[in-house]
Structures are given as structure tokens and as C-alpha cells.
Amino acid sequence: MNEKLSDIDMINKYKQQIKNNILKITEPQLSSFKFVDQLNFKKLILNCYDKSQYKTHIEFSLVPLNITKLIIEDCALESISGIRQMTQLIELDLNTNRVDKFFTPTCC
């Protein structure tokens, strides 16, 4: 049985995770994410896998969500050219389009 969530289901799920205008994404199925415009953090593409390992690309605008900060944990940040950088934590200020925190996993 395919348990693929629709884009709308995923966006609604993220809307429920907003607290004090902060969206924290710790989705275990999230493999990577990127911004449509690298200089503007207002539109995001999430690459997710559902339980049946079906990959889906979810594109949504952060503007109507009225969030000021986006926190994503344990995920790869993907550049427009496709280069992926594993991150342990990335914290983005959407008011200033600034990266407040960026931690990469440490090797043993």
C-alpha cells in the first residue's frame, strides 16, 4: 500500500509544528532541502521519502505561514547546482535572510 502523503498533507503537517512563529523540521524521512532562490529563504523545496521509500519533492512558500525562523535538523542542504552538505542543525532568520546557526556532523 502506498502511504505517500500529498504536498498539502505535508504542508498542513508542518503548519501544526509552528510555535511562536518558529517552524522546526525534524522529519526523519527528509533527505535534503534547498531554497528556490539562494538569496531569499521564502520558498523551500523539501525532498522526502515516505514509508514506502517513494521520493517526493514538496515546494512551498514560507510567507503565508507567518514564520520568522526556520530550524531544520539532521538533513542535507542542497545547492542549486546539486551539491549536498550534511547539516546537523541549520537555523535561518527569515526576516533578515540570514543563517543564524549552521552545524555539520562531526566525524568520530
N, CA, C and O atoms as a GROMACS GRO file, in nm:
protein
  432
    1MET      N    1   0.084  -0.118   0.000
    1MET     CA    2   0.000   0.000   0.000
    1MET      C    3   0.089   0.125   0.000
    1MET      O    4   0.183   0.134   0.079
    2ASN      N    5   0.059   0.217  -0.085
    2ASN     CA    6   0.137   0.340  -0.095
    2ASN      C    7   0.086   0.440   0.008
    2ASN      O    8  -0.030   0.480   0.003
    3GLU      N    9   0.172   0.480   0.101
    3GLU     CA   10   0.132   0.572   0.207
    3GLU      C   11   0.186   0.712   0.179
    3GLU      O   12   0.217   0.787   0.271
    4LYS      N   13   0.198   0.746   0.052
    4LYS     CA   14   0.253   0.875   0.014
    4LYS      C   15   0.162   0.988   0.061
    4LYS      O   16   0.042   0.988   0.034
    5LEU      N   17   0.220   1.082   0.129
    5LEU     CA   18   0.145   1.200   0.171
    5LEU      C   19   0.147   1.301   0.058
    5LEU      O   20   0.248   1.318  -0.009
    6SER      N   21   0.036   1.367   0.037
    6SER     CA   22   0.032   1.470  -0.066
    6SER      C   23   0.106   1.593  -0.016
    6SER      O   24   0.131   1.607   0.104
    7ASP      N   25   0.140   1.682  -0.108
    7ASP     CA   26   0.207   1.807  -0.070
    7ASP      C   27   0.124   1.883   0.032
    7ASP      O   28   0.178   1.939   0.127
    8ILE      N   29  -0.008   1.885   0.011
    8ILE     CA   30  -0.097   1.959   0.102
    8ILE      C   31  -0.094   1.896   0.241
    8ILE      O   32  -0.092   1.968   0.341
    9ASP      N   33  -0.094   1.762   0.247
    9ASP     CA   34  -0.086   1.694   0.377
    9ASP      C   35   0.044   1.730   0.449
    9ASP      O   36   0.044   1.756   0.569
   10MET      N   37   0.154   1.729   0.374
   10MET     CA   38   0.284   1.760   0.435
   10MET      C   39   0.289   1.905   0.483
   10MET      O   40   0.337   1.933   0.593
   11ILE      N   41   0.238   1.997   0.402
   11ILE     CA   42   0.239   2.138   0.441
   11ILE      C   43   0.151   2.159   0.564
   11ILE      O   44   0.188   2.233   0.655
   12ASN      N   45   0.036   2.093   0.567
   12ASN     CA   46  -0.051   2.103   0.685
   12ASN      C   47   0.018   2.046   0.809
   12ASN      O   48   0.003   2.099   0.919
   13LYS      N   49   0.092   1.939   0.789
   13LYS     CA   50   0.167   1.879   0.900
   13LYS      C   51   0.270   1.979   0.954
   13LYS      O   52   0.286   1.993   1.075
   14TYR      N   53   0.340   2.048   0.863
   14TYR     CA   54   0.439   2.147   0.906
   14TYR      C   55   0.372   2.267   0.973
   14TYR      O   56   0.426   2.323   1.069
   15LYS      N   57   0.255   2.307   0.924
   15LYS     CA   58   0.183   2.419   0.985
   15LYS      C   59   0.153   2.390   1.131
   15LYS      O   60   0.157   2.480   1.215
   16GLN      N   61   0.124   2.265   1.163
   16GLN     CA   62   0.093   2.227   1.301
   16GLN      C   63   0.217   2.232   1.390
   16GLN      O   64   0.205   2.235   1.512
   17GLN      N   65   0.334   2.232   1.330
   17GLN     CA   66   0.459   2.233   1.406
   17GLN      C   67   0.509   2.374   1.435
   17GLN      O   68   0.613   2.391   1.499
   18ILE      N   69   0.437   2.476   1.389
   18ILE     CA   70   0.479   2.615   1.410
   18ILE      C   71   0.442   2.657   1.552
   18ILE      O   72   0.326   2.647   1.593
   19LYS      N   73   0.542   2.705   1.625
   19LYS     CA   74   0.519   2.756   1.761
   19LYS      C   75   0.597   2.887   1.774
   19LYS      O   76   0.716   2.892   1.746
   20ASN      N   77   0.527   2.991   1.818
   20ASN     CA   78   0.589   3.124   1.834
   20ASN      C   79   0.659   3.170   1.707
   20ASN      O   80   0.769   3.224   1.712
   21ASN      N   81   0.595   3.150   1.594
   21ASN     CA   82   0.646   3.190   1.462
   21ASN      C   83   0.775   3.119   1.424
   21ASN      O   84   0.850   3.168   1.339
   22ILE      N   85   0.802   3.005   1.486
   22ILE     CA   86   0.921   2.925   1.454
   22ILE      C   87   0.876   2.790   1.402
   22ILE      O   88   0.795   2.722   1.466
   23LEU      N   89   0.928   2.752   1.288
   23LEU     CA   90   0.899   2.619   1.232
   23LEU      C   91   1.024   2.534   1.249
   23LEU      O   92   1.131   2.567   1.198
   24LYS      N   93   1.010   2.424   1.322
   24LYS     CA   94   1.121   2.332   1.343
   24LYS      C   95   1.089   2.202   1.271
   24LYS      O   96   0.988   2.138   1.301
   25ILE      N   97   1.173   2.164   1.177
   25ILE     CA   98   1.152   2.042   1.099
   25ILE      C   99   1.257   1.940   1.142
   25ILE      O  100   1.377   1.961   1.127
   26THR      N  101   1.210   1.829   1.195
   26THR     CA  102   1.298   1.720   1.235
   26THR      C  103   1.246   1.592   1.172
   26THR      O  104   1.248   1.485   1.234
   27GLU      N  105   1.200   1.603   1.051
   27GLU     CA  106   1.136   1.493   0.979
   27GLU      C  107   1.236   1.382   0.949
   27GLU      O  108   1.334   1.407   0.880
   28PRO      N  109   1.215   1.260   1.000
   28PRO     CA  110   1.310   1.152   0.972
   28PRO      C  111   1.315   1.111   0.825
   28PRO      O  112   1.417   1.058   0.779
   29GLN      N  113   1.207   1.135   0.752
   29GLN     CA  114   1.206   1.098   0.610
   29GLN      C  115   1.265   1.207   0.520
   29GLN      O  116   1.278   1.188   0.399
   30LEU      N  117   1.299   1.321   0.578
   30LEU     CA  118   1.352   1.432   0.499
   30LEU      C  119   1.497   1.403   0.462
   30LEU      O  120   1.582   1.387   0.551
   31SER      N  121   1.527   1.396   0.333
   31SER     CA  122   1.664   1.363   0.292
   31SER      C  123   1.745   1.488   0.259
   31SER      O  124   1.864   1.495   0.291
   32SER      N  125   1.682   1.585   0.196
   32SER     CA  126   1.754   1.708   0.165
   32SER      C  127   1.653   1.820   0.143
   32SER      O  128   1.533   1.797   0.128
   33PHE      N  129   1.705   1.941   0.143
   33PHE     CA  130   1.620   2.056   0.115
   33PHE      C  131   1.702   2.160   0.042
   33PHE      O  132   1.825   2.160   0.050
   34LYS      N  133   1.634   2.248  -0.028
   34LYS     CA  134   1.702   2.360  -0.093
   34LYS      C  135   1.604   2.475  -0.106
   34LYS      O  136   1.483   2.457  -0.094
   35PHE      N  137   1.659   2.591  -0.131
   35PHE     CA  138   1.577   2.709  -0.149
   35PHE      C  139   1.566   2.738  -0.298
   35PHE      O  140   1.662   2.720  -0.373
   36VAL      N  141   1.449   2.784  -0.339
   36VAL     CA  142   1.427   2.817  -0.479
   36VAL      C  143   1.521   2.931  -0.519
   36VAL      O  144   1.577   2.930  -0.628
   37ASP      N  145   1.537   3.028  -0.429
   37ASP     CA  146   1.628   3.140  -0.450
   37ASP      C  147   1.727   3.140  -0.334
   37ASP      O  148   1.687   3.159  -0.219
   38GLN      N  149   1.855   3.119  -0.362
   38GLN     CA  150   1.956   3.109  -0.256
   38GLN      C  151   1.969   3.237  -0.173
   38GLN      O  152   2.020   3.232  -0.061
   39LEU      N  153   1.924   3.350  -0.225
   39LEU     CA  154   1.936   3.476  -0.153
   39LEU      C  155   1.810   3.512  -0.076
   39LEU      O  156   1.807   3.610  -0.002
   40ASN      N  157   1.705   3.432  -0.094
   40ASN     CA  158   1.578   3.459  -0.029
   40ASN      C  159   1.523   3.327   0.025
   40ASN      O  160   1.495   3.236  -0.052
   41PHE      N  161   1.508   3.318   0.155
   41PHE     CA  162   1.467   3.193   0.218
   41PHE      C  163   1.316   3.177   0.225
   41PHE      O  164   1.266   3.104   0.310
   42LYS      N  165   1.242   3.243   0.137
   42LYS     CA  166   1.096   3.242   0.148
   42LYS      C  167   1.030   3.122   0.081
   42LYS      O  168   0.916   3.089   0.113
   43LYS      N  169   1.098   3.057  -0.010
   43LYS     CA  170   1.039   2.941  -0.078
   43LYS      C  171   1.136   2.824  -0.070
   43LYS      O  172   1.255   2.839  -0.096
   44LEU      N  173   1.082   2.709  -0.032
   44LEU     CA  174   1.162   2.594   0.006
   44LEU      C  175   1.119   2.471  -0.072
   44LEU      O  176   1.001   2.453  -0.100
   45ILE      N  177   1.215   2.388  -0.107
   45ILE     CA  178   1.184   2.258  -0.166
   45ILE      C  179   1.238   2.151  -0.072
   45ILE      O  180   1.357   2.149  -0.040
   46LEU      N  181   1.149   2.062  -0.026
   46LEU     CA  182   1.188   1.953   0.062
   46LEU      C  183   1.187   1.824  -0.018
   46LEU      O  184   1.092   1.798  -0.092
   47ASN      N  185   1.290   1.745  -0.005
   47ASN     CA  186   1.294   1.612  -0.068
   47ASN      C  187   1.274   1.510   0.042
   47ASN      O  188   1.358   1.494   0.131
   48CYS      N  189   1.161   1.441   0.036
   48CYS     CA  190   1.122   1.349   0.143
   48CYS      C  191   1.101   1.209   0.089
   48CYS      O  192   1.076   1.189  -0.030
   49TYR      N  193   1.111   1.114   0.178
   49TYR     CA  194   1.075   0.975   0.149
   49TYR      C  195   0.962   0.936   0.243
   49TYR      O  196   0.969   0.964   0.363
   50ASP      N  197   0.859   0.872   0.189
   50ASP     CA  198   0.753   0.823   0.277
   50ASP      C  199   0.787   0.681   0.319
   50ASP      O  200   0.896   0.632   0.290
   51LYS      N  201   0.696   0.614   0.388
   51LYS     CA  202   0.723   0.481   0.442
   51LYS      C  203   0.751   0.377   0.334
   51LYS      O  204   0.817   0.277   0.361
   52SER      N  205   0.701   0.400   0.214
   52SER     CA  206   0.727   0.305   0.105
   52SER      C  207   0.850   0.346   0.024
   52SER      O  208   0.873   0.293  -0.085
   53GLN      N  209   0.930   0.440   0.078
   53GLN     CA  210   1.052   0.488   0.013
   53GLN      C  211   1.026   0.559  -0.119
   53GLN      O  212   1.112   0.560  -0.208
   54TYR      N  213   0.909   0.616  -0.133
   54TYR     CA  214   0.875   0.695  -0.251
   54TYR      C  215   0.925   0.836  -0.229
   54TYR      O  216   0.888   0.901  -0.130
   55LYS      N  217   1.010   0.885  -0.319
   55LYS     CA  218   1.066   1.019  -0.302
   55LYS      C  219   0.969   1.123  -0.357
   55LYS      O  220   0.915   1.107  -0.467
   56THR      N  221   0.948   1.226  -0.282
   56THR     CA  222   0.860   1.333  -0.327
   56THR      C  223   0.930   1.467  -0.305
   56THR      O  224   1.007   1.484  -0.210
   57HIS      N  225   0.903   1.560  -0.392
   57HIS     CA  226   0.959   1.695  -0.381
   57HIS      C  227   0.844   1.788  -0.343
   57HIS      O  228   0.746   1.799  -0.417
   58ILE      N  229   0.855   1.852  -0.231
   58ILE     CA  230   0.750   1.941  -0.184
   58ILE      C  231   0.802   2.083  -0.192
   58ILE      O  232   0.902   2.117  -0.129
   59GLU      N  233   0.734   2.166  -0.269
   59GLU     CA  234   0.773   2.306  -0.281
   59GLU      C  235   0.665   2.390  -0.215
   59GLU      O  236   0.547   2.378  -0.248
   60PHE      N  237   0.704   2.473  -0.122
   60PHE     CA  238   0.604   2.559  -0.061
   60PHE      C  239   0.666   2.690  -0.017
   60PHE      O  240   0.786   2.701   0.008
   61SER      N  241   0.579   2.789  -0.008
   61SER     CA  242   0.621   2.922   0.032
   61SER      C  243   0.607   2.936   0.183
   61SER      O  244   0.507   2.893   0.241
   62LEU      N  245   0.706   2.994   0.245
   62LEU     CA  246   0.704   3.014   0.390
   62LEU      C  247   0.632   3.142   0.429
   62LEU      O  248   0.599   3.162   0.546
   63VAL      N  249   0.606   3.230   0.332
   63VAL     CA  250   0.546   3.360   0.361
   63VAL      C  251   0.408   3.348   0.425
   63VAL      O  252   0.384   3.409   0.529
   64PRO      N  253   0.314   3.270   0.366
   64PRO     CA  254   0.181   3.265   0.428
   64PRO      C  255   0.179   3.196   0.564
   64PRO      O  256   0.082   3.207   0.638
   65LEU      N  257   0.286   3.124   0.598
   65LEU     CA  258   0.292   3.057   0.727
   65LEU      C  259   0.325   3.154   0.840
   65LEU      O  260   0.313   3.120   0.958
   66ASN      N  261   0.367   3.276   0.805
   66ASN     CA  262   0.397   3.380   0.902
   66ASN      C  263   0.502   3.335   1.004
   66ASN      O  264   0.487   3.356   1.124
   67ILE      N  265   0.609   3.273   0.954
   67ILE     CA  266   0.715   3.231   1.045
   67ILE      C  267   0.835   3.324   1.030
   67ILE      O  268   0.861   3.377   0.922
   68THR      N  269   0.907   3.342   1.138
   68THR     CA  270   1.023   3.430   1.137
   68THR      C  271   1.154   3.351   1.143
   68THR      O  272   1.260   3.403   1.108
   69LYS      N  273   1.144   3.225   1.187
   69LYS     CA  274   1.265   3.144   1.199
   69LYS      C  275   1.235   3.002   1.153
   69LYS      O  276   1.129   2.946   1.184
   70LEU      N  277   1.328   2.944   1.079
   70LEU     CA  278   1.316   2.807   1.031
   70LEU      C  279   1.435   2.729   1.086
   70LEU      O  280   1.550   2.769   1.070
   71ILE      N  281   1.405   2.616   1.150
   71ILE     CA  282   1.510   2.529   1.205
   71ILE      C  283   1.493   2.392   1.142
   71ILE      O  284   1.384   2.333   1.147
   72ILE      N  285   1.599   2.340   1.083
   72ILE     CA  286   1.596   2.207   1.023
   72ILE      C  287   1.711   2.127   1.082
   72ILE      O  288   1.825   2.174   1.085
   73GLU      N  289   1.680   2.006   1.129
   73GLU     CA  290   1.782   1.921   1.191
   73GLU      C  291   1.809   1.798   1.107
   73GLU      O  292   1.721   1.745   1.040
   74ASP      N  293   1.934   1.752   1.112
   74ASP     CA  294   1.977   1.626   1.051
   74ASP      C  295   1.929   1.609   0.908
   74ASP      O  296   1.848   1.521   0.877
   75CYS      N  297   1.979   1.693   0.823
   75CYS     CA  298   1.936   1.692   0.683
   75CYS      C  299   2.050   1.743   0.596
   75CYS      O  300   2.147   1.799   0.647
   76ALA      N  301   2.038   1.725   0.467
   76ALA     CA  302   2.138   1.777   0.374
   76ALA      C  303   2.084   1.904   0.309
   76ALA      O  304   1.971   1.907   0.260
   77LEU      N  305   2.165   2.007   0.310
   77LEU     CA  306   2.132   2.130   0.238
   77LEU      C  307   2.185   2.114   0.097
   77LEU      O  308   2.303   2.084   0.077
   78GLU      N  309   2.098   2.133   0.001
   78GLU     CA  310   2.135   2.113  -0.139
   78GLU      C  311   2.142   2.248  -0.210
   78GLU      O  312   2.050   2.328  -0.201
   79SER      N  313   2.252   2.272  -0.279
   79SER     CA  314   2.266   2.397  -0.353
   79SER      C  315   2.194   2.386  -0.486
   79SER      O  316   2.152   2.277  -0.526
   80ILE      N  317   2.179   2.497  -0.554
   80ILE     CA  318   2.112   2.497  -0.684
   80ILE      C  319   2.186   2.406  -0.782
   80ILE      O  320   2.124   2.344  -0.867
   81SER      N  321   2.318   2.398  -0.769
   81SER     CA  322   2.397   2.314  -0.859
   81SER      C  323   2.393   2.166  -0.820
   81SER      O  324   2.450   2.082  -0.890
   82GLY      N  325   2.324   2.134  -0.709
   82GLY     CA  326   2.308   1.994  -0.669
   82GLY      C  327   2.409   1.944  -0.568
   82GLY      O  328   2.404   1.827  -0.530
   83ILE      N  329   2.499   2.030  -0.523
   83ILE     CA  330   2.597   1.988  -0.422
   83ILE      C  331   2.526   1.980  -0.287
   83ILE      O  332   2.455   2.073  -0.248
   84ARG      N  333   2.547   1.868  -0.216
   84ARG     CA  334   2.479   1.848  -0.088
   84ARG      C  335   2.579   1.860   0.027
   84ARG      O  336   2.690   1.808   0.021
   85GLN      N  337   2.537   1.930   0.131
   85GLN     CA  338   2.617   1.947   0.252
   85GLN      C  339   2.535   1.896   0.370
   85GLN      O  340   2.430   1.952   0.402
   86MET      N  341   2.583   1.790   0.434
   86MET     CA  342   2.510   1.738   0.550
   86MET      C  343   2.512   1.842   0.662
   86MET      O  344   2.615   1.904   0.688
   87THR      N  345   2.398   1.858   0.726
   87THR     CA  346   2.389   1.951   0.838
   87THR      C  347   2.330   1.879   0.958
   87THR      O  348   2.241   1.795   0.945
   88GLN      N  349   2.381   1.914   1.073
   88GLN     CA  350   2.323   1.864   1.197
   88GLN      C  351   2.211   1.958   1.239
   88GLN      O  352   2.108   1.915   1.290
   89LEU      N  353   2.235   2.086   1.217
   89LEU     CA  354   2.136   2.187   1.252
   89LEU      C  355   2.160   2.310   1.164
   89LEU      O  356   2.273   2.354   1.147
   90ILE      N  357   2.052   2.363   1.110
   90ILE     CA  358   2.059   2.490   1.040
   90ILE      C  359   1.943   2.575   1.090
   90ILE      O  360   1.829   2.530   1.095
   91GLU      N  361   1.975   2.698   1.127
   91GLU     CA  362   1.874   2.790   1.180
   91GLU      C  363   1.876   2.914   1.093
   91GLU      O  364   1.980   2.979   1.079
   92LEU      N  365   1.762   2.947   1.034
   92LEU     CA  366   1.754   3.058   0.940
   92LEU      C  367   1.659   3.165   0.992
   92LEU      O  368   1.549   3.136   1.037
   93ASP      N  369   1.703   3.289   0.984
   93ASP     CA  370   1.619   3.403   1.020
   93ASP      C  371   1.553   3.451   0.891
   93ASP      O  372   1.621   3.500   0.801
   94LEU      N  373   1.421   3.437   0.882
   94LEU     CA  374   1.352   3.471   0.759
   94LEU      C  375   1.327   3.620   0.745
   94LEU      O  376   1.294   3.667   0.636
   95ASN      N  377   1.341   3.696   0.852
   95ASN     CA  378   1.326   3.841   0.842
   95ASN      C  379   1.447   3.904   0.774
   95ASN      O  380   1.433   3.998   0.696
   96THR      N  381   1.564   3.852   0.805
   96THR     CA  382   1.688   3.911   0.752
   96THR      C  383   1.751   3.825   0.642
   96THR      O  384   1.852   3.865   0.583
   97ASN      N  385   1.692   3.706   0.614
   97ASN     CA  386   1.751   3.612   0.519
   97ASN      C  387   1.895   3.578   0.558
   97ASN      O  388   1.985   3.575   0.473
   98ARG      N  389   1.915   3.555   0.686
   98ARG     CA  390   2.048   3.526   0.738
   98ARG      C  391   2.050   3.388   0.803
   98ARG      O  392   1.952   3.345   0.863
   99VAL      N  393   2.162   3.321   0.790
   99VAL     CA  394   2.182   3.194   0.858
   99VAL      C  395   2.235   3.225   0.997
   99VAL      O  396   2.345   3.278   1.012
  100ASP      N  397   2.156   3.193   1.100
  100ASP     CA  398   2.198   3.220   1.238
  100ASP      C  399   2.290   3.111   1.292
  100ASP      O  400   2.389   3.140   1.359
  101LYS      N  401   2.258   2.984   1.261
  101LYS     CA  402   2.341   2.872   1.308
  101LYS      C  403   2.354   2.771   1.196
  101LYS      O  404   2.259   2.748   1.120
  102PHE      N  405   2.471   2.711   1.187
  102PHE     CA  406   2.493   2.607   1.087
  102PHE      C  407   2.595   2.510   1.144
  102PHE      O  408   2.713   2.544   1.157
  103PHE      N  409   2.551   2.391   1.179
  103PHE     CA  410   2.640   2.290   1.236
  103PHE      C  411   2.643   2.169   1.144
  103PHE      O  412   2.538   2.120   1.100
  104THR      N  413   2.762   2.121   1.115
  104THR     CA  414   2.776   1.999   1.036
  104THR      C  415   2.811   1.885   1.130
  104THR      O  416   2.870   1.909   1.236
  105PRO      N  417   2.777   1.762   1.093
  105PRO     CA  418   2.810   1.649   1.180
  105PRO      C  419   2.960   1.636   1.198
  105PRO      O  420   3.038   1.657   1.105
  106THR      N  421   3.001   1.601   1.319
  106THR     CA  422   3.143   1.581   1.345
  106THR      C  423   3.177   1.434   1.323
  106THR      O  424   3.098   1.345   1.354
  107CYS      N  425   3.292   1.412   1.271
  107CYS     CA  426   3.336   1.274   1.245
  107CYS      C  427   3.397   1.216   1.371
  107CYS      O  428   3.451   1.288   1.454
  108CYS      N  429   3.389   1.087   1.385
  108CYS     CA  430   3.437   1.018   1.506
  108CYS      C  431   3.585   1.020   1.518
  108CYS      O  432   3.640   0.966   1.614
   0.00000   0.00000   0.00000
